Amino acid sequence: MNKIIYLDAAASALKPDSVINAEADFLYNSYANSGRGVCARATAVDDMISHVRDKVAEFINAKSNQIVFTSGATDGLNRIVNILLSQPWYSSSSVVTVSDLDHHSARLPWEAALHNGKVHKMLRCELDENMDIKIDAIPKTDFLIITAMSNVLGRAQDVQKIIASARAKNPDVITIVDASQYVVHHKIDVKKWDCDFLVFSGHKIGSDTGVGVLYIRDSEKYFPDKFGGGMVSSVGNINIASKAEHGAWIYENEKDSCWVTESAPTKWEAGTLPLTQIVGLGVAIDELNKKRPDLDLIKYAYDELAKMEKIKVITSRDAAILTFVVPDMHPLDIGALMGAKNICVRVGNMCASWIHKYLGVTGSVRISVGPWNTMDEIKQTVDVIKQIVK
Ligand SMILES: Cc1ncc(COP(=O)(O)O)c(C=O)c1O
């Protein structure tokens, strides 16, 4: 059987041996729950979690108490909406601004809020001739969703300038960055960007599924969105005056009974965390820091495919992925024919309907590379595409 050529890193990355081995080692030799036990094995897991949290914080230039483990980017993006909508100061007259670069996971939670009358208006950022967010045209808004890199176009947005432009119009704007694709290819600096929230998934950078990162700049400021074990410091008759002291929220159940949330990040992590996946996330970050995907592979494919008359390449030569359409062929057919040759690519609308609508197509074919891909694999892939689209 021919070897599989896996060119779908942007959907989910293959896992390095080091990630698999670290997870297996944890499961075989060190497993225990975190935040609950007092035996050496349990406290070692607590140390492991805080070590990975520190590593994630350093990875995006944040502080450790601003890093919340989630189950993935979609979870984080939904939680952000739930967090914001449940704050005492939240107003349903709010305006949210999105863009056609957004993945369904970034925009649909806001569409649902709009539908339920929790948001007054949804605006869209304009795109320029390169299909980048037009920085000067960002409208005045209360909330701004920024897809730092579209999963269809693969171009890095200038997040720092976008946020600065939005803040010039409204200093109180709350900015939410979806870094799910950007994180694979570029260093993130949340301090420099000055964003309020940021998310990414572990599985796209080589760790397991089921773990993601949610960065909350003012992590002590918000009332939490999820409740349960591990995030409450005390329950009972507590002096309300202790609120300022704790820097935490006090929730009053009845007149004489209340509970106090832990401080961040614990107050954001109700219930048992995906411990094994967090182990893998730490190792995946080490691997990514050593080696990122080689984008010369994408440039090679671009140079070959862009000169073919029947192929319309949508992405630019310097993009992190290559997306194309063949006007008289359905993307699903191309995907199936490539699949028959053991080449895995993504086809369809890629959970990014708006950019496809903007481009006037219903779907496309995407080639995305991970650190495991070679030039030889890309050359074979280009040859197969040439045979399919002759
Ligand atoms: C830009 C972008 N945002 C969000 C997501 C959602 O990620 P997940 O399915 O891991 O939650 C994806 C996944 O493809 C993505 O590419």
The ligand as a MOL file (V3000), in Angstrom:
LIG
                    3D

  0  0  0     0  0            999 V3000
M  V30 BEGIN CTAB
M  V30 COUNTS 16 16 0 0 0
M  V30 BEGIN ATOM
M  V30 1 C -9.7470 29.7250 12.1200 0
M  V30 2 C -10.3900 28.6270 12.9170 0
M  V30 3 N -11.1060 28.9620 14.0170 0
M  V30 4 C -11.6920 28.0340 14.7810 0
M  V30 5 C -11.5880 26.7000 14.4930 0
M  V30 6 C -12.2590 25.7080 15.3830 0
M  V30 7 O -11.3170 24.8720 15.9730 0
M  V30 8 P -11.7790 23.5760 16.8120 0
M  V30 9 O -12.6200 22.7430 15.8690 0
M  V30 10 O -10.5000 22.9120 17.1630 0
M  V30 11 O -12.5310 24.0590 17.9870 0
M  V30 12 C -10.8640 26.3080 13.3550 0
M  V30 13 C -10.7860 24.8830 12.9640 0
M  V30 14 O -10.6820 24.5540 11.8020 0
M  V30 15 C -10.2420 27.2960 12.5560 0
M  V30 16 O -9.5280 26.9770 11.4740 0
M  V30 END ATOM
M  V30 BEGIN BOND
M  V30 1 1 1 2
M  V30 2 1 2 3
M  V30 3 2 2 15
M  V30 4 2 3 4
M  V30 5 1 4 5
M  V30 6 1 5 6
M  V30 7 2 5 12
M  V30 8 1 6 7
M  V30 9 1 7 8
M  V30 10 2 8 9
M  V30 11 1 8 10
M  V30 12 1 8 11
M  V30 13 1 12 13
M  V30 14 1 12 15
M  V30 15 2 13 14
M  V30 16 1 15 16
M  V30 END BOND
M  V30 END CTAB
M  END
